[in-house]
Amino acid sequence: MKGIITVVGKDQVGIIAKVCVYLSNNGINILDIAQTIVQGYFNMMMVVDMSYGPSFEKVNDDLQSLGESIGVQIKLQHEDIFNSMHRI
């Protein structure tokens, strides 16, 4: 199963590292990643393979907690739902 992770917030050192360490520690592979910083605001989108990690719900809860601890908003969506929401 693939998931889409988005991270948004005020830029600071270590955002990518902390998210990537969490994913690595939980057996979640990053398939694609893009990030930008616009006027001090950080925005990252990742496509991840969640086939071998913990449940979607656990990862979602953990990422939300991680985001709160570092002052950014982290959201996880199923790839199919993300695609449906962004279809033109």
N, CA, C and O atoms as CSV, one atom per row, in Angstrom:
chain,resi,resn,atom,element,x,y,z
A,1,MET,N,N,0.840,-1.176,0.000
A,1,MET,CA,C,0.000,0.000,0.000
A,1,MET,C,C,0.887,1.241,0.000
A,1,MET,O,O,1.891,1.305,0.710
A,2,LYS,N,N,0.499,2.220,-0.805
A,2,LYS,CA,C,1.227,3.484,-0.849
A,2,LYS,C,C,0.472,4.546,-0.066
A,2,LYS,O,O,-0.757,4.544,0.000
A,3,GLY,N,N,1.241,5.452,0.524
A,3,GLY,CA,C,0.671,6.579,1.237
A,3,GLY,C,C,1.317,7.871,0.778
A,3,GLY,O,O,2.423,7.879,0.237
A,4,ILE,N,N,0.607,8.956,1.005
A,4,ILE,CA,C,1.120,10.294,0.701
A,4,ILE,C,C,1.267,11.031,2.026
A,4,ILE,O,O,0.303,11.174,2.778
A,5,ILE,N,N,2.468,11.492,2.301
A,5,ILE,CA,C,2.738,12.254,3.522
A,5,ILE,C,C,3.008,13.695,3.118
A,5,ILE,O,O,3.815,13.959,2.226
A,6,THR,N,N,2.324,14.628,3.782
A,6,THR,CA,C,2.602,16.045,3.567
A,6,THR,C,C,3.045,16.659,4.887
A,6,THR,O,O,2.513,16.343,5.952
A,7,VAL,N,N,4.027,17.539,4.792
A,7,VAL,CA,C,4.567,18.224,5.965
A,7,VAL,C,C,4.593,19.714,5.641
A,7,VAL,O,O,5.158,20.125,4.628
A,8,VAL,N,N,3.980,20.520,6.505
A,8,VAL,CA,C,3.912,21.964,6.284
A,8,VAL,C,C,4.181,22.676,7.603
A,8,VAL,O,O,3.672,22.278,8.651
A,9,GLY,N,N,4.978,23.723,7.540
A,9,GLY,CA,C,5.221,24.520,8.744
A,9,GLY,C,C,6.365,25.477,8.562
A,9,GLY,O,O,6.968,25.552,7.491
A,10,LYS,N,N,6.662,26.208,9.608
A,10,LYS,CA,C,7.792,27.142,9.607
A,10,LYS,C,C,9.080,26.337,9.469
A,10,LYS,O,O,9.271,25.341,10.166
A,11,ASP,N,N,9.956,26.764,8.577
A,11,ASP,CA,C,11.195,26.029,8.339
A,11,ASP,C,C,12.089,26.045,9.578
A,11,ASP,O,O,12.180,27.040,10.298
A,12,GLN,N,N,12.741,24.910,9.797
A,12,GLN,CA,C,13.706,24.778,10.889
A,12,GLN,C,C,14.631,23.605,10.572
A,12,GLN,O,O,14.307,22.764,9.734
A,13,VAL,N,N,15.744,23.553,11.222
A,13,VAL,CA,C,16.710,22.482,11.020
A,13,VAL,C,C,16.123,21.157,11.512
A,13,VAL,O,O,15.549,21.095,12.599
A,14,GLY,N,N,16.268,20.096,10.706
A,14,GLY,CA,C,15.958,18.746,11.161
A,14,GLY,C,C,14.599,18.184,10.805
A,14,GLY,O,O,14.314,17.040,11.158
A,15,ILE,N,N,13.746,18.930,10.123
A,15,ILE,CA,C,12.413,18.412,9.805
A,15,ILE,C,C,12.515,17.138,8.970
A,15,ILE,O,O,11.944,16.108,9.328
A,16,ILE,N,N,13.241,17.212,7.861
A,16,ILE,CA,C,13.359,16.045,6.978
A,16,ILE,C,C,14.001,14.890,7.728
A,16,ILE,O,O,13.541,13.753,7.624
A,17,ALA,N,N,15.047,15.163,8.473
A,17,ALA,CA,C,15.753,14.107,9.206
A,17,ALA,C,C,14.825,13.381,10.173
A,17,ALA,O,O,14.826,12.152,10.225
A,18,LYS,N,N,14.041,14.122,10.932
A,18,LYS,CA,C,13.176,13.491,11.931
A,18,LYS,C,C,12.092,12.645,11.285
A,18,LYS,O,O,11.789,11.553,11.765
A,19,VAL,N,N,11.509,13.136,10.208
A,19,VAL,CA,C,10.479,12.354,9.510
A,19,VAL,C,C,11.110,11.106,8.899
A,19,VAL,O,O,10.553,10.014,9.013
A,20,CYS,N,N,12.258,11.253,8.258
A,20,CYS,CA,C,12.920,10.107,7.609
A,20,CYS,C,C,13.388,9.065,8.619
A,20,CYS,O,O,13.299,7.868,8.348
A,21,VAL,N,N,13.878,9.491,9.762
A,21,VAL,CA,C,14.286,8.539,10.803
A,21,VAL,C,C,13.081,7.737,11.273
A,21,VAL,O,O,13.169,6.520,11.434
A,22,TYR,N,N,11.946,8.418,11.497
A,22,TYR,CA,C,10.730,7.696,11.903
A,22,TYR,C,C,10.358,6.649,10.849
A,22,TYR,O,O,10.097,5.493,11.181
A,23,LEU,N,N,10.336,7.060,9.582
A,23,LEU,CA,C,9.947,6.137,8.516
A,23,LEU,C,C,10.900,4.946,8.450
A,23,LEU,O,O,10.457,3.801,8.361
A,24,SER,N,N,12.185,5.208,8.493
A,24,SER,CA,C,13.186,4.148,8.441
A,24,SER,C,C,13.040,3.174,9.604
A,24,SER,O,O,13.090,1.958,9.420
A,25,ASN,N,N,12.862,3.717,10.793
A,25,ASN,CA,C,12.727,2.873,11.985
A,25,ASN,C,C,11.489,1.991,11.946
A,25,ASN,O,O,11.407,1.001,12.673
A,26,ASN,N,N,10.524,2.345,11.102
A,26,ASN,CA,C,9.274,1.598,11.023
A,26,ASN,C,C,9.110,0.831,9.711
A,26,ASN,O,O,8.009,0.388,9.385
A,27,GLY,N,N,10.196,0.675,8.963
A,27,GLY,CA,C,10.169,-0.143,7.745
A,27,GLY,C,C,9.364,0.454,6.609
A,27,GLY,O,O,8.838,-0.275,5.768
A,28,ILE,N,N,9.263,1.779,6.574
A,28,ILE,CA,C,8.494,2.464,5.533
A,28,ILE,C,C,9.473,3.063,4.535
A,28,ILE,O,O,10.319,3.883,4.893
A,29,ASN,N,N,9.349,2.643,3.270
A,29,ASN,CA,C,10.278,3.069,2.232
A,29,ASN,C,C,9.770,4.327,1.522
A,29,ASN,O,O,8.597,4.411,1.158
A,30,ILE,N,N,10.655,5.293,1.332
A,30,ILE,CA,C,10.318,6.511,0.594
A,30,ILE,C,C,10.509,6.227,-0.889
A,30,ILE,O,O,11.604,5.874,-1.327
A,31,LEU,N,N,9.428,6.384,-1.665
A,31,LEU,CA,C,9.477,6.145,-3.106
A,31,LEU,C,C,9.767,7.426,-3.881
A,31,LEU,O,O,10.418,7.393,-4.925
A,32,ASP,N,N,9.288,8.541,-3.372
A,32,ASP,CA,C,9.507,9.836,-4.027
A,32,ASP,C,C,9.379,10.921,-2.972
A,32,ASP,O,O,8.621,10.784,-2.012
A,33,ILE,N,N,10.120,11.989,-3.157
A,33,ILE,CA,C,10.093,13.085,-2.180
A,33,ILE,C,C,10.354,14.398,-2.909
A,33,ILE,O,O,11.202,14.477,-3.797
A,34,ALA,N,N,9.601,15.430,-2.512
A,34,ALA,CA,C,9.820,16.778,-3.033
A,34,ALA,C,C,9.608,17.747,-1.878
A,34,ALA,O,O,8.705,17.571,-1.061
A,35,GLN,N,N,10.447,18.766,-1.821
A,35,GLN,CA,C,10.289,19.766,-0.770
A,35,GLN,C,C,10.678,21.128,-1.298
A,35,GLN,O,O,11.540,21.269,-2.166
A,36,THR,N,N,10.012,22.128,-0.743
A,36,THR,CA,C,10.323,23.509,-1.091
A,36,THR,C,C,10.260,24.348,0.177
A,36,THR,O,O,9.630,23.974,1.166
A,37,ILE,N,N,10.921,25.475,0.120
A,37,ILE,CA,C,10.842,26.462,1.185
A,37,ILE,C,C,10.499,27.789,0.515
A,37,ILE,O,O,11.224,28.264,-0.359
A,38,VAL,N,N,9.388,28.377,0.938
A,38,VAL,CA,C,8.934,29.639,0.371
A,38,VAL,C,C,8.806,30.644,1.512
A,38,VAL,O,O,7.989,30.473,2.417
A,39,GLN,N,N,9.611,31.680,1.457
A,39,GLN,CA,C,9.601,32.756,2.456
A,39,GLN,C,C,9.588,32.208,3.884
A,39,GLN,O,O,8.840,32.688,4.736
A,40,GLY,N,N,10.417,31.205,4.133
A,40,GLY,CA,C,10.571,30.668,5.475
A,40,GLY,C,C,9.589,29.571,5.853
A,40,GLY,O,O,9.624,29.070,6.977
A,41,TYR,N,N,8.711,29.193,4.927
A,41,TYR,CA,C,7.752,28.126,5.197
A,41,TYR,C,C,8.138,26.869,4.429
A,41,TYR,O,O,8.389,26.903,3.224
A,42,PHE,N,N,8.178,25.766,5.158
A,42,PHE,CA,C,8.612,24.471,4.639
A,42,PHE,C,C,7.402,23.685,4.150
A,42,PHE,O,O,6.364,23.655,4.811
A,43,ASN,N,N,7.539,23.046,2.985
A,43,ASN,CA,C,6.477,22.203,2.440
A,43,ASN,C,C,7.136,20.969,1.825
A,43,ASN,O,O,8.010,21.089,0.966
A,44,MET,N,N,6.715,19.783,2.269
A,44,MET,CA,C,7.288,18.543,1.740
A,44,MET,C,C,6.160,17.566,1.442
A,44,MET,O,O,5.178,17.479,2.180
A,45,MET,N,N,6.323,16.833,0.344
A,45,MET,CA,C,5.392,15.768,-0.005
A,45,MET,C,C,6.205,14.517,-0.298
A,45,MET,O,O,7.203,14.565,-1.017
A,46,MET,N,N,5.768,13.401,0.267
A,46,MET,CA,C,6.462,12.136,0.075
A,46,MET,C,C,5.454,11.080,-0.364
A,46,MET,O,O,4.318,11.052,0.108
A,47,VAL,N,N,5.889,10.214,-1.274
A,47,VAL,CA,C,5.132,9.010,-1.597
A,47,VAL,C,C,5.898,7.873,-0.934
A,47,VAL,O,O,7.097,7.707,-1.158
A,48,VAL,N,N,5.193,7.088,-0.111
A,48,VAL,CA,C,5.851,6.044,0.661
A,48,VAL,C,C,5.181,4.693,0.441
A,48,VAL,O,O,3.984,4.612,0.164
A,49,ASP,N,N,5.980,3.634,0.572
A,49,ASP,CA,C,5.482,2.263,0.511
A,49,ASP,C,C,5.285,1.787,1.947
A,49,ASP,O,O,6.245,1.652,2.706
A,50,MET,N,N,4.034,1.536,2.308
A,50,MET,CA,C,3.700,1.145,3.675
A,50,MET,C,C,3.400,-0.350,3.783
A,50,MET,O,O,2.772,-0.783,4.748
A,51,SER,N,N,3.837,-1.131,2.818
A,51,SER,CA,C,3.511,-2.559,2.777
A,51,SER,C,C,4.051,-3.341,3.963
A,51,SER,O,O,3.450,-4.335,4.369
A,52,TYR,N,N,5.173,-2.911,4.526
A,52,TYR,CA,C,5.835,-3.715,5.553
A,52,TYR,C,C,5.887,-3.051,6.917
A,52,TYR,O,O,6.449,-3.622,7.852
A,53,GLY,N,N,5.326,-1.878,7.056
A,53,GLY,CA,C,5.402,-1.163,8.323
A,53,GLY,C,C,4.185,-1.423,9.196
A,53,GLY,O,O,3.381,-2.312,8.914
A,54,PRO,N,N,4.059,-0.639,10.256
A,54,PRO,CA,C,2.897,-0.738,11.139
A,54,PRO,C,C,1.613,-0.341,10.403
A,54,PRO,O,O,1.657,0.043,9.234
A,55,SER,N,N,0.486,-0.434,11.084
A,55,SER,CA,C,-0.804,-0.100,10.473
A,55,SER,C,C,-0.847,1.374,10.064
A,55,SER,O,O,-0.143,2.218,10.618
A,56,PHE,N,N,-1.682,1.642,9.093
A,56,PHE,CA,C,-1.880,3.013,8.618
A,56,PHE,C,C,-2.258,3.925,9.781
A,56,PHE,O,O,-1.724,5.027,9.909
A,57,GLU,N,N,-3.175,3.468,10.627
A,57,GLU,CA,C,-3.658,4.278,11.740
A,57,GLU,C,C,-2.532,4.622,12.721
A,57,GLU,O,O,-2.437,5.754,13.195
A,58,LYS,N,N,-1.680,3.632,13.022
A,58,LYS,CA,C,-0.570,3.875,13.948
A,58,LYS,C,C,0.409,4.892,13.361
A,58,LYS,O,O,0.837,5.821,14.045
A,59,VAL,N,N,0.757,4.706,12.085
A,59,VAL,CA,C,1.689,5.631,11.438
A,59,VAL,C,C,1.094,7.034,11.413
A,59,VAL,O,O,1.792,8.008,11.697
A,60,ASN,N,N,-0.181,7.146,11.077
A,60,ASN,CA,C,-0.842,8.448,11.044
A,60,ASN,C,C,-0.784,9.124,12.410
A,60,ASN,O,O,-0.432,10.299,12.511
A,61,ASP,N,N,-1.130,8.383,13.458
A,61,ASP,CA,C,-1.082,8.937,14.815
A,61,ASP,C,C,0.330,9.342,15.205
A,61,ASP,O,O,0.544,10.420,15.759
A,62,ASP,N,N,1.301,8.467,14.911
A,62,ASP,CA,C,2.695,8.763,15.248
A,62,ASP,C,C,3.204,10.004,14.523
A,62,ASP,O,O,3.886,10.837,15.120
A,63,LEU,N,N,2.872,10.130,13.228
A,63,LEU,CA,C,3.335,11.281,12.458
A,63,LEU,C,C,2.689,12.575,12.948
A,63,LEU,O,O,3.341,13.618,12.984
A,64,GLN,N,N,1.413,12.513,13.326
A,64,GLN,CA,C,0.769,13.706,13.871
A,64,GLN,C,C,1.456,14.130,15.169
A,64,GLN,O,O,1.690,15.318,15.390
A,65,SER,N,N,1.777,13.161,16.022
A,65,SER,CA,C,2.483,13.464,17.281
A,65,SER,C,C,3.865,14.021,17.015
A,65,SER,O,O,4.290,14.976,17.666
A,66,LEU,N,N,4.572,13.429,16.057
A,66,LEU,CA,C,5.896,13.926,15.692
A,66,LEU,C,C,5.792,15.371,15.206
A,66,LEU,O,O,6.587,16.223,15.601
A,67,GLY,N,N,4.816,15.637,14.357
A,67,GLY,CA,C,4.624,16.993,13.851
A,67,GLY,C,C,4.389,17.992,14.963
A,67,GLY,O,O,4.966,19.080,14.962
A,68,GLU,N,N,3.534,17.622,15.921
A,68,GLU,CA,C,3.266,18.510,17.054
A,68,GLU,C,C,4.541,18.782,17.857
A,68,GLU,O,O,4.761,19.895,18.335
A,69,SER,N,N,5.366,17.758,17.994
A,69,SER,CA,C,6.584,17.922,18.801
A,69,SER,C,C,7.620,18.822,18.131
A,69,SER,O,O,8.448,19.422,18.816
A,70,ILE,N,N,7.582,18.924,16.798
A,70,ILE,CA,C,8.564,19.762,16.108
A,70,ILE,C,C,7.938,21.017,15.497
A,70,ILE,O,O,8.622,21.781,14.816
A,71,GLY,N,N,6.641,21.234,15.737
A,71,GLY,CA,C,5.998,22.471,15.311
A,71,GLY,C,C,5.598,22.539,13.854
A,71,GLY,O,O,5.548,23.625,13.278
A,72,VAL,N,N,5.308,21.383,13.238
A,72,VAL,CA,C,4.814,21.351,11.865
A,72,VAL,C,C,3.557,20.477,11.821
A,72,VAL,O,O,3.255,19.748,12.766
A,73,GLN,N,N,2.848,20.568,10.722
A,73,GLN,CA,C,1.664,19.729,10.530
A,73,GLN,C,C,2.029,18.604,9.571
A,73,GLN,O,O,2.498,18.857,8.461
A,74,ILE,N,N,1.814,17.360,9.999
A,74,ILE,CA,C,2.108,16.199,9.158
A,74,ILE,C,C,0.813,15.431,8.948
A,74,ILE,O,O,0.117,15.089,9.904
A,75,LYS,N,N,0.497,15.162,7.677
A,75,LYS,CA,C,-0.700,14.399,7.334
A,75,LYS,C,C,-0.312,13.197,6.481
A,75,LYS,O,O,0.599,13.264,5.655
A,76,LEU,N,N,-1.026,12.099,6.703
A,76,LEU,CA,C,-0.844,10.879,5.922
A,76,LEU,C,C,-2.175,10.535,5.285
A,76,LEU,O,O,-3.206,10.515,5.958
A,77,GLN,N,N,-2.154,10.264,3.980
A,77,GLN,CA,C,-3.357,9.868,3.265
A,77,GLN,C,C,-3.062,8.619,2.443
A,77,GLN,O,O,-1.938,8.419,1.983
A,78,HIS,N,N,-4.087,7.775,2.260
A,78,HIS,CA,C,-3.967,6.663,1.321
A,78,HIS,C,C,-3.794,7.246,-0.078
A,78,HIS,O,O,-4.400,8.266,-0.407
A,79,GLU,N,N,-2.977,6.610,-0.892
A,79,GLU,CA,C,-2.730,7.105,-2.245
A,79,GLU,C,C,-4.022,7.232,-3.046
A,79,GLU,O,O,-4.207,8.224,-3.752
A,80,ASP,N,N,-4.914,6.258,-2.954
A,80,ASP,CA,C,-6.156,6.295,-3.733
A,80,ASP,C,C,-7.029,7.483,-3.348
A,80,ASP,O,O,-7.615,8.131,-4.215
A,81,ILE,N,N,-7.119,7.769,-2.057
A,81,ILE,CA,C,-7.929,8.898,-1.593
A,81,ILE,C,C,-7.290,10.204,-2.052
A,81,ILE,O,O,-7.992,11.110,-2.502
A,82,PHE,N,N,-5.984,10.309,-1.945
A,82,PHE,CA,C,-5.277,11.507,-2.379
A,82,PHE,C,C,-5.538,11.750,-3.865
A,82,PHE,O,O,-5.857,12.869,-4.267
A,83,ASN,N,N,-5.404,10.696,-4.684
A,83,ASN,CA,C,-5.622,10.827,-6.121
A,83,ASN,C,C,-7.057,11.243,-6.430
A,83,ASN,O,O,-7.280,12.079,-7.306
A,84,SER,N,N,-8.030,10.675,-5.727
A,84,SER,CA,C,-9.433,11.027,-5.950
A,84,SER,C,C,-9.701,12.483,-5.616
A,84,SER,O,O,-10.449,13.160,-6.321
A,85,MET,N,N,-9.090,12.966,-4.538
A,85,MET,CA,C,-9.309,14.347,-4.108
A,85,MET,C,C,-8.667,15.355,-5.050
A,85,MET,O,O,-9.123,16.495,-5.130
A,86,HIS,N,N,-7.619,14.959,-5.764
A,86,HIS,CA,C,-6.873,15.898,-6.592
A,86,HIS,C,C,-7.049,15.642,-8.085
A,86,HIS,O,O,-6.250,16.107,-8.897
A,87,ARG,N,N,-8.092,14.908,-8.442
A,87,ARG,CA,C,-8.376,14.649,-9.839
A,87,ARG,C,C,-9.002,15.892,-10.452
A,87,ARG,O,O,-9.871,16.520,-9.845
A,88,ILE,N,N,-8.566,16.244,-11.642
A,88,ILE,CA,C,-9.088,17.443,-12.318
A,88,ILE,C,C,-10.257,17.059,-13.183
A,88,ILE,O,O,-10.846,17.917,-13.841
